[in-house]
Amino acid sequence: MFKSYHKKIISSTIVASIVLLGTACNASDKSETKEKATKAEPKKVETKVAPATSNASVGPAVPDVSDSVKRTYANGKKVIDGGVTYPIVNGKTSSYAVNEKAHSIAVAYGKTATPNEIKAWDIDVMPDGTGLPEGSGSVEEGDELYEEKCVSCHGDFGAGSGSYPKLTAGNAYEMQKTLVNQRLNPDDDGPKRVFGSYWPNASTLWWYIKTGMPHPAPMSLTDDEVYAISAYILSINEIEIDGEAVEDDYVLNREKFLKIKMPNRDGFIPNIDGPKGPDNVRAFYDDVTNYGNGTRCMKDCFDGEPKVQKIITPISDFSPPLSNEKSLPKAPKSAKAEHPGKKVYEKKCSLCHGNDAMGAPVVGNKEAWEKVLKQGKDTVYKNAINGKNGMPPKGGTSLSDDEIKQVVDYMIESSK
């Protein structure tokens, strides 16, 4: 969650991001996960706990079990996203019967990844520098690479282009101050969320450029080229490294990269980095004073009518205008039936009648077929069935006379 003067308000989007990032961090800490999975078993209730999770509260009341069991994974950890794990009691979870035998069978797909396979997939770069390779590149080199590979999408000097994002909005330290802005009036300045002002860690920049850019050819840049482009983006954001301005002749390498301190490095709560990230998130949401009105409540939560914040400056100039029309769309017109001679033509006749080099009138050539039809359609049918010049009878097929006529009709209609 981004820190601001309105820290009590939580965006569901940010919460979802924290959940995903927290889950990823938890997955990366293999040793801790394995240890906790064996030591922290949930409290036993009659039978084992079903591994599937659910947010729904449908059907009859859940069996009377402790909240600590209902809100845990099978390894005893409370879920981060609010999901619930229901235990199997008397062969059911809530009103649903469960195949208990299936839950007792260990399922293993594939094989254990080899060290080399893990190494090949382990290409992310962490804030502490894990995964960041050796290499170097200057701002000047990055400028040239940006003009060659990046400017078409991200615009001159990272100013953005069309739907592609801006990479800078000026001095990152000044832009970071705008993150507390709220547009209460139409002309108010909003927050400037670009790389320099908003991203808490530069490691994400290096990793994303290396693995995802340029868009048409990801993983095509060398490590030195990534350092150079990173240096250029740091430069246009006017970010300093260890007190030194990143000018044109500045050469960025791994040692210097690890000294980067982004202006918004402390702008998000809770701290999701590292093996303790998921636990930090759990602790944060366990304390209800960190969000909402500070009280955990499901009913009778307010005295009197709740205060609803109205939108002061709504957006109204939609183009096209918004509509409240709720009638069902008109049923689409039934598709025109495919010509009965089309498939036969494509399979048996297109080799000659779809190629100028074969000397046969090509389907779609209006002038050629007008010349053919001057003989009369009956003559065309006759020549197709009996053969003429280089064309064998029925094109060398065993089709019936009627099928040949259907093919002729298709070729004529497709050439008008």
ABEGO torsion letter per residue (X at the ends): XBBBABAABBBAAAAAAAAAAAAAAAAABAAAAAAAAAABBBBBAABBBBABBBABBBEBBBBBBBAAAAABBAAGBBBAAGBBBBBBBGGBBEABBBBAAAAABBBBBEBBBBAAAAAAABABBBAAGBGBBBEBBBAAAAAAAAAAAAAAAAEBGGAEBEABBBABAEBAAAAAAAAABBBABAABBBBBBBAAAABABAAAAAAAAAAAOBAABBGABBAAAAAAAAAAAAAAAGBBBGGBBBBAABBBBAAAAAABBBAAAAABOBBABEAAAAAAAAAAAABAAABEAGBBBABGABBEBBBBBBBABBBABBOBBBBABABBBBBBBBBBBBBAAAAAAAAAAAAAAABAAAGBBBBGBAAAAAAAAAAEAAAAAAAAAAEBEABBBGGGBABBAAAAAAAAAAAAAAAX
